[in-house]
Amino acid sequence: MGQGLAAAFPAGSTQVSAAVSLPGIIKAFHYHRRQTDFWCVAAGMLQVALVDLRPDSPTYGAKNTLYIGSLRPWQLLIPPGVAHGYKVISQEPAVLVYLTDRFYNPDDEGRIAYNHASIQYDWELQHK
């Protein structure tokens, strides 16, 4: 039996991917209806934004910002219904390695613009 945040991910449908993003790039927001994501930053630093979109959650509507990467080597588990995105805040490109607990399904994914008024996330203010 595996250990760690992704230990419960099923062996038959877990997908491993990676993304390289240049300094200053913002990739946000998207969410999944059923898929759980596991993130690990292999290089660089990310400002990660999370927004709880689950109506039955006690933290519905709450926003959170985490700074993860080479200076803070945290792992992050993102459940279904939590919108997520990031901005590269390091001077070098960032490498995000991520696992998903199921194969990619475009019908499972929703997108919200990084600057959408319903979220009101300030990418500059949060970085100060």
TORVEX-599243 format. One record per residue: x negated, y negated, z negated of N, C-alpha, C in turn. Coordinates in Angstrom, 2 decimals, padded with zeros to 5 digits, always signed. Layout:
N
+---------+---------+---------+---------+---------+---------+---------+---------+---------+
!     n.u !     n.v !     n.w !    ca.u !    ca.v !    ca.w !     c.u !     c.v !     c.w !
+---------+---------+---------+---------+---------+---------+---------+---------+---------+
!       X !       Y !       Z !       X !       Y !       Z !       X !       Y !       Z !
...
+---------+---------+---------+---------+---------+---------+---------+---------+---------+
END
This chain:
128
+---------+---------+---------+---------+---------+---------+---------+---------+---------+
!     n.u !     n.v !     n.w !    ca.u !    ca.v !    ca.w !     c.u !     c.v !     c.w !
+---------+---------+---------+---------+---------+---------+---------+---------+---------+
! -000.84 ! +001.18 ! +000.00 ! +000.00 ! +000.00 ! +000.00 ! -000.88 ! -001.24 ! +000.00 !
! -000.54 ! -002.22 ! +000.82 ! -001.31 ! -003.45 ! +000.90 ! -001.12 ! -004.34 ! -000.32 !
! -001.93 ! -005.36 ! -000.41 ! -001.83 ! -006.31 ! -001.50 ! -001.82 ! -007.72 ! -000.91 !
! -001.42 ! -008.68 ! -001.71 ! -001.44 ! -010.07 ! -001.26 ! -000.09 ! -010.54 ! -000.75 !
! -000.07 ! -011.77 ! -000.27 ! +001.19 ! -012.41 ! +000.13 ! +001.90 ! -011.69 ! +001.27 !
! +001.15 ! -011.10 ! +002.19 ! +001.77 ! -010.44 ! +003.34 ! +001.88 ! -008.93 ! +003.15 !
! +001.73 ! -008.43 ! +001.94 ! +001.74 ! -006.99 ! +001.68 ! +003.04 ! -006.32 ! +002.11 !
! +004.16 ! -007.02 ! +002.03 ! +005.45 ! -006.42 ! +002.37 ! +005.77 ! -006.50 ! +003.86 !
! +004.90 ! -007.12 ! +004.66 ! +005.15 ! -007.20 ! +006.09 ! +005.10 ! -005.80 ! +006.69 !
! +006.09 ! -005.41 ! +007.50 ! +006.12 ! -004.06 ! +008.07 ! +005.02 ! -003.86 ! +009.12 !
! +004.32 ! -002.76 ! +009.01 ! +003.20 ! -002.47 ! +009.93 ! +003.65 ! -002.41 ! +011.39 !
! +004.85 ! -001.93 ! +011.63 ! +005.32 ! -001.75 ! +013.00 ! +005.74 ! -003.02 ! +013.73 !
! +005.94 ! -004.12 ! +012.99 ! +006.40 ! -005.34 ! +013.67 ! +005.60 ! -006.59 ! +013.28 !
! +004.57 ! -006.44 ! +012.48 ! +003.77 ! -007.59 ! +012.10 ! +002.94 ! -008.05 ! +013.30 !
! +002.97 ! -009.35 ! +013.54 ! +002.24 ! -009.93 ! +014.67 ! +001.18 ! -010.86 ! +014.10 !
! -000.04 ! -010.81 ! +014.65 ! -001.14 ! -011.68 ! +014.25 ! -001.45 ! -012.63 ! +015.40 !
! -001.53 ! -013.92 ! +015.10 ! -001.79 ! -014.94 ! +016.12 ! -002.75 ! -015.98 ! +015.55 !
! -003.25 ! -016.83 ! +016.42 ! -004.11 ! -017.93 ! +016.01 ! -003.85 ! -019.13 ! +016.89 !
! -004.07 ! -020.31 ! +016.33 ! -003.91 ! -021.56 ! +017.07 ! -005.08 ! -022.48 ! +016.75 !
! -005.61 ! -023.12 ! +017.77 ! -006.67 ! -024.11 ! +017.61 ! -006.05 ! -025.47 ! +017.92 !
! -006.23 ! -026.43 ! +017.02 ! -005.67 ! -027.77 ! +017.20 ! -006.74 ! -028.82 ! +016.94 !
! -006.73 ! -029.87 ! +017.73 ! -007.72 ! -030.92 ! +017.63 ! -007.38 ! -031.93 ! +016.52 !
! -008.38 ! -032.66 ! +016.02 ! -008.14 ! -033.65 ! +014.96 ! -007.02 ! -034.63 ! +015.33 !
! -006.16 ! -034.89 ! +014.34 ! -005.07 ! -035.84 ! +014.53 ! -003.80 ! -035.27 ! +015.12 !
! -003.85 ! -034.07 ! +015.65 ! -002.68 ! -033.45 ! +016.29 ! -001.63 ! -033.12 ! +015.23 !
! -000.38 ! -033.40 ! +015.56 ! +000.75 ! -033.00 ! +014.71 ! +001.55 ! -031.95 ! +015.46 !
! +001.78 ! -030.82 ! +014.81 ! +002.63 ! -029.77 ! +015.35 ! +003.76 ! -029.55 ! +014.35 !
! +004.92 ! -030.12 ! +014.65 ! +006.03 ! -030.02 ! +013.71 ! +007.31 ! -030.45 ! +014.42 !
! +008.38 ! -030.10 ! +013.87 ! +008.70 ! -029.09 ! +012.88 ! +009.35 ! -027.91 ! +013.59 !
! +009.23 ! -026.73 ! +013.01 ! +010.03 ! -025.61 ! +013.48 ! +010.37 ! -024.75 ! +012.27 !
! +011.36 ! -023.89 ! +012.45 ! +011.81 ! -023.01 ! +011.38 ! +012.31 ! -021.72 ! +012.01 !
! +012.46 ! -020.72 ! +011.17 ! +012.95 ! -019.42 ! +011.62 ! +014.17 ! -019.04 ! +010.80 !
! +015.08 ! -018.34 ! +011.44 ! +016.29 ! -017.89 ! +010.75 ! +016.04 ! -016.59 ! +009.98 !
! +015.16 ! -015.72 ! +010.51 ! +014.90 ! -014.43 ! +009.88 ! +013.41 ! -014.16 ! +009.63 !
! +012.55 ! -014.79 ! +010.35 ! +011.11 ! -014.50 ! +010.30 ! +010.42 ! -015.19 ! +009.13 !
! +009.49 ! -014.47 ! +008.50 ! +008.61 ! -015.02 ! +007.47 ! +007.23 ! -015.20 ! +008.08 !
! +006.59 ! -016.35 ! +007.80 ! +005.25 ! -016.63 ! +008.29 ! +004.25 ! -016.56 ! +007.14 !
! +003.04 ! -016.15 ! +007.46 ! +001.91 ! -016.16 ! +006.52 ! +000.78 ! -016.93 ! +007.20 !
! +000.32 ! -018.02 ! +006.58 ! -000.70 ! -018.87 ! +007.17 ! -002.00 ! -018.80 ! +006.39 !
! -003.10 ! -018.83 ! +007.14 ! -004.44 ! -018.93 ! +006.57 ! -005.26 ! -019.81 ! +007.52 !
! -005.82 ! -020.88 ! +007.00 ! -006.61 ! -021.79 ! +007.83 ! -008.06 ! -021.32 ! +007.81 !
! -008.57 ! -020.92 ! +008.98 ! -009.92 ! -020.37 ! +009.08 ! -010.98 ! -021.44 ! +009.27 !
! -010.60 ! -022.62 ! +009.76 ! -011.54 ! -023.73 ! +009.94 ! -010.77 ! -025.04 ! +009.93 !
! -011.42 ! -026.10 ! +009.44 ! -010.78 ! -027.40 ! +009.40 ! -009.83 ! -027.55 ! +008.22 !
! -009.11 ! -028.66 ! +008.21 ! -008.16 ! -028.97 ! +007.15 ! -006.82 ! -029.38 ! +007.76 !
! -005.75 ! -028.88 ! +007.15 ! -004.39 ! -029.21 ! +007.59 ! -003.62 ! -029.90 ! +006.48 !
! -002.83 ! -030.87 ! +006.87 ! -001.78 ! -031.43 ! +006.02 ! -000.52 ! -030.68 ! +006.43 !
! -000.01 ! -029.84 ! +005.56 ! +001.15 ! -029.01 ! +005.88 ! +002.40 ! -029.62 ! +005.25 !
! +003.42 ! -029.78 ! +006.06 ! +004.70 ! -030.32 ! +005.59 ! +005.73 ! -029.21 ! +005.60 !
! +006.47 ! -029.10 ! +004.50 ! +007.52 ! -028.09 ! +004.35 ! +008.82 ! -028.80 ! +003.96 !
! +009.93 ! -028.37 ! +004.56 ! +011.24 ! -028.94 ! +004.24 ! +012.22 ! -027.77 ! +004.10 !
! +012.88 ! -027.69 ! +002.95 ! +013.83 ! -026.60 ! +002.70 ! +015.16 ! -026.90 ! +003.38 !
! +015.50 ! -026.09 ! +004.38 ! +016.76 ! -026.26 ! +005.12 ! +017.82 ! -025.24 ! +004.71 !
! +017.57 ! -024.47 ! +003.65 ! +018.50 ! -023.42 ! +003.23 ! +019.59 ! -024.03 ! +002.34 !
! +020.83 ! -024.09 ! +002.84 ! +021.91 ! -024.75 ! +002.08 ! +022.17 ! -024.14 ! +000.70 !
! +021.93 ! -022.84 ! +000.52 ! +022.18 ! -022.19 ! -000.76 ! +020.99 ! -022.23 ! -001.70 !
! +019.92 ! -022.89 ! -001.31 ! +018.70 ! -022.95 ! -002.13 ! +018.80 ! -024.07 ! -003.16 !
! +018.27 ! -023.83 ! -004.36 ! +018.25 ! -024.92 ! -005.36 ! +017.34 ! -026.07 ! -004.95 !
! +016.46 ! -025.85 ! -003.98 ! +015.57 ! -026.91 ! -003.50 ! +015.98 ! -027.42 ! -002.11 !
! +017.23 ! -027.19 ! -001.74 ! +017.72 ! -027.63 ! -000.43 ! +017.41 ! -029.11 ! -000.21 !
! +016.81 ! -029.41 ! +000.94 ! +016.48 ! -030.79 ! +001.29 ! +015.15 ! -031.28 ! +000.75 !
! +014.55 ! -030.53 ! -000.15 ! +013.27 ! -030.96 ! -000.75 ! +012.15 ! -030.86 ! +000.27 !
! +011.21 ! -031.80 ! +000.17 ! +010.02 ! -031.82 ! +001.02 ! +008.80 ! -031.55 ! +000.15 !
! +007.79 ! -030.92 ! +000.73 ! +006.55 ! -030.67 ! +000.02 ! +005.40 ! -030.83 ! +000.99 !
! +004.28 ! -031.32 ! +000.50 ! +003.07 ! -031.47 ! +001.30 ! +001.95 ! -030.70 ! +000.62 !
! +001.25 ! -029.89 ! +001.40 ! +000.09 ! -029.15 ! +000.92 ! -001.09 ! -029.47 ! +001.82 !
! -002.28 ! -029.46 ! +001.24 ! -003.51 ! -029.67 ! +002.00 ! -004.31 ! -028.38 ! +001.89 !
! -004.45 ! -027.68 ! +003.02 ! -005.11 ! -026.38 ! +002.98 ! -006.14 ! -026.29 ! +004.11 !
! -007.16 ! -025.49 ! +003.86 ! -008.19 ! -025.29 ! +004.86 ! -009.54 ! -025.04 ! +004.21 !
! -010.59 ! -025.47 ! +004.88 ! -011.94 ! -025.15 ! +004.44 ! -012.26 ! -025.70 ! +003.05 !
! -011.69 ! -026.84 ! +002.69 ! -011.93 ! -027.41 ! +001.36 ! -010.96 ! -026.88 ! +000.30 !
! -009.89 ! -026.28 ! +000.73 ! -008.90 ! -025.69 ! -000.18 ! -008.38 ! -024.43 ! +000.50 !
! -009.09 ! -023.32 ! +000.35 ! -008.77 ! -022.09 ! +001.11 ! -007.56 ! -021.32 ! +000.57 !
! -006.42 ! -021.97 ! +000.60 ! -005.19 ! -021.34 ! +000.15 ! -004.55 ! -020.56 ! +001.29 !
! -003.73 ! -019.61 ! +000.90 ! -002.87 ! -018.89 ! +001.84 ! -001.45 ! -019.37 ! +001.57 !
! -000.62 ! -019.34 ! +002.60 ! +000.73 ! -019.89 ! +002.48 ! +001.75 ! -018.94 ! +003.07 !
! +002.78 ! -018.63 ! +002.31 ! +003.89 ! -017.80 ! +002.78 ! +005.09 ! -018.71 ! +002.98 !
! +005.66 ! -018.72 ! +004.19 ! +006.76 ! -019.60 ! +004.53 ! +008.00 ! -018.74 ! +004.83 !
! +009.02 ! -018.82 ! +003.98 ! +010.20 ! -017.98 ! +004.17 ! +011.13 ! -018.52 ! +005.27 !
! +012.04 ! -017.68 ! +005.73 ! +013.04 ! -018.15 ! +006.70 ! +013.81 ! -019.34 ! +006.12 !
! +014.16 ! -020.28 ! +006.99 ! +014.96 ! -021.43 ! +006.56 ! +014.15 ! -022.60 ! +006.04 !
! +012.84 ! -022.47 ! +006.00 ! +011.99 ! -023.59 ! +005.58 ! +011.28 ! -024.14 ! +006.81 !
! +011.60 ! -025.38 ! +007.16 ! +010.94 ! -026.02 ! +008.31 ! +009.49 ! -026.30 ! +007.92 !
! +008.61 ! -026.15 ! +008.90 ! +007.20 ! -026.34 ! +008.61 ! +006.46 ! -026.91 ! +009.82 !
! +005.38 ! -027.58 ! +009.50 ! +004.54 ! -028.16 ! +010.52 ! +003.26 ! -028.64 ! +009.89 !
! +002.36 ! -029.14 ! +010.74 ! +001.08 ! -029.59 ! +010.20 ! +000.46 ! -030.69 ! +011.04 !
! -000.48 ! -031.37 ! +010.39 ! -001.33 ! -032.37 ! +011.05 ! -002.77 ! -031.99 ! +010.73 !
! -003.64 ! -032.01 ! +011.74 ! -005.06 ! -031.74 ! +011.51 ! -005.68 ! -033.00 ! +010.93 !
! -006.21 ! -032.91 ! +009.70 ! -006.78 ! -034.07 ! +009.04 ! -008.31 ! -033.99 ! +008.94 !
! -008.90 ! -032.93 ! +009.43 ! -010.36 ! -032.81 ! +009.44 ! -010.92 ! -033.48 ! +010.69 !
! -012.22 ! -033.75 ! +010.67 ! -012.89 ! -034.35 ! +011.82 ! -013.16 ! -033.31 ! +012.91 !
! -013.12 ! -032.04 ! +012.55 ! -013.33 ! -030.97 ! +013.51 ! -011.99 ! -030.27 ! +013.81 !
! -011.93 ! -029.53 ! +014.90 ! -010.70 ! -028.78 ! +015.19 ! -010.36 ! -027.83 ! +014.04 !
! -009.09 ! -027.56 ! +013.90 ! -008.62 ! -026.60 ! +012.89 ! -008.22 ! -025.31 ! +013.59 !
! -008.46 ! -024.21 ! +012.89 ! -008.05 ! -022.89 ! +013.38 ! -007.08 ! -022.31 ! +012.36 !
! -005.85 ! -022.12 ! +012.79 ! -004.82 ! -021.53 ! +011.95 ! -004.60 ! -020.09 ! +012.40 !
! -004.81 ! -019.15 ! +011.48 ! -004.50 ! -017.74 ! +011.74 ! -003.20 ! -017.47 ! +011.00 !
! -002.23 ! -016.89 ! +011.72 ! -000.94 ! -016.65 ! +011.08 ! -000.39 ! -015.28 ! +011.45 !
! +000.29 ! -014.71 ! +010.47 ! +000.97 ! -013.44 ! +010.64 ! +002.46 ! -013.70 ! +010.55 !
! +003.24 ! -012.94 ! +011.28 ! +004.69 ! -012.98 ! +011.16 ! +005.18 ! -011.58 ! +010.86 !
! +006.26 ! -011.48 ! +010.12 ! +006.75 ! -010.16 ! +009.72 ! +007.60 ! -009.47 ! +010.78 !
! +007.73 ! -010.12 ! +011.93 ! +008.46 ! -009.52 ! +013.06 ! +007.92 ! -010.12 ! +014.35 !
! +008.17 ! -009.44 ! +015.44 ! +007.71 ! -009.93 ! +016.74 ! +008.44 ! -011.22 ! +017.10 !
! +007.80 ! -012.04 ! +017.90 ! +008.37 ! -013.32 ! +018.32 ! +009.71 ! -013.12 ! +019.02 !
! +010.68 ! -013.92 ! +018.62 ! +012.01 ! -013.91 ! +019.21 ! +012.45 ! -015.37 ! +019.34 !
! +012.53 ! -015.91 ! +020.54 ! +012.90 ! -017.32 ! +020.70 ! +014.27 ! -017.66 ! +020.12 !
! +015.16 ! -016.69 ! +020.01 ! +016.48 ! -016.95 ! +019.44 ! +016.44 ! -017.14 ! +017.93 !
! +015.33 ! -016.77 ! +017.30 ! +015.17 ! -016.89 ! +015.85 ! +014.60 ! -018.25 ! +015.45 !
! +014.15 ! -019.03 ! +016.41 ! +013.41 ! -020.24 ! +016.12 ! +014.23 ! -021.50 ! +016.41 !
! +014.11 ! -022.46 ! +015.50 ! +014.70 ! -023.77 ! +015.71 ! +013.62 ! -024.83 ! +015.66 !
! +013.84 ! -025.94 ! +016.34 ! +012.83 ! -027.01 ! +016.38 ! +013.47 ! -028.35 ! +016.00 !
! +012.66 ! -029.15 ! +015.32 ! +013.04 ! -030.50 ! +014.92 ! +011.84 ! -031.39 ! +015.21 !
! +012.05 ! -032.53 ! +015.82 ! +010.94 ! -033.43 ! +016.15 ! +010.18 ! -033.84 ! +014.88 !
! +008.88 ! -034.01 ! +015.01 ! +008.02 ! -034.36 ! +013.87 ! +008.45 ! -035.67 ! +013.20 !
! +009.12 ! -036.53 ! +013.94 ! +009.53 ! -037.83 ! +013.41 ! +011.04 ! -037.98 ! +013.33 !
! +011.76 ! -036.88 ! +013.26 ! +013.23 ! -036.92 ! +013.24 ! +013.74 ! -037.64 ! +011.98 !
! +014.73 ! -038.49 ! +012.17 ! +015.27 ! -039.30 ! +011.07 ! +015.87 ! -038.46 ! +009.95 !
! +016.38 ! -037.26 ! +010.27 ! +016.99 ! -036.44 ! +009.22 ! +015.97 ! -035.92 ! +008.21 !
! +014.72 ! -035.84 ! +008.60 ! +013.68 ! -035.37 ! +007.69 ! +012.96 ! -036.53 ! +007.02 !
! +012.71 ! -037.60 ! +007.74 ! +012.05 ! -038.79 ! +007.21 ! +010.73 ! -038.45 ! +006.53 !
! +009.89 ! -037.73 ! +007.24 ! +008.57 ! -037.39 ! +006.71 ! +007.57 ! -038.38 ! +007.29 !
! +006.82 ! -039.04 ! +006.43 ! +005.83 ! -040.03 ! +006.86 ! +004.46 ! -039.36 ! +006.90 !
! +004.00 ! -039.04 ! +008.09 ! +002.73 ! -038.31 ! +008.26 ! +001.53 ! -039.12 ! +007.81 !
! +001.62 ! -040.43 ! +007.83 ! +000.50 ! -041.28 ! +007.39 ! +000.52 ! -041.48 ! +005.89 !
! +001.67 ! -041.83 ! +005.33 ! +001.77 ! -042.10 ! +003.91 ! +001.41 ! -040.87 ! +003.08 !
! +001.87 ! -039.71 ! +003.51 ! +001.61 ! -038.48 ! +002.75 ! +000.12 ! -038.14 ! +002.71 !
! -000.64 ! -038.64 ! +003.68 ! -002.07 ! -038.33 ! +003.75 ! -002.92 ! -039.25 ! +002.86 !
! -002.34 ! -040.22 ! +002.25 ! -003.10 ! -041.19 ! +001.44 ! -003.26 ! -040.72 ! +000.02 !
+---------+---------+---------+---------+---------+---------+---------+---------+---------+
END
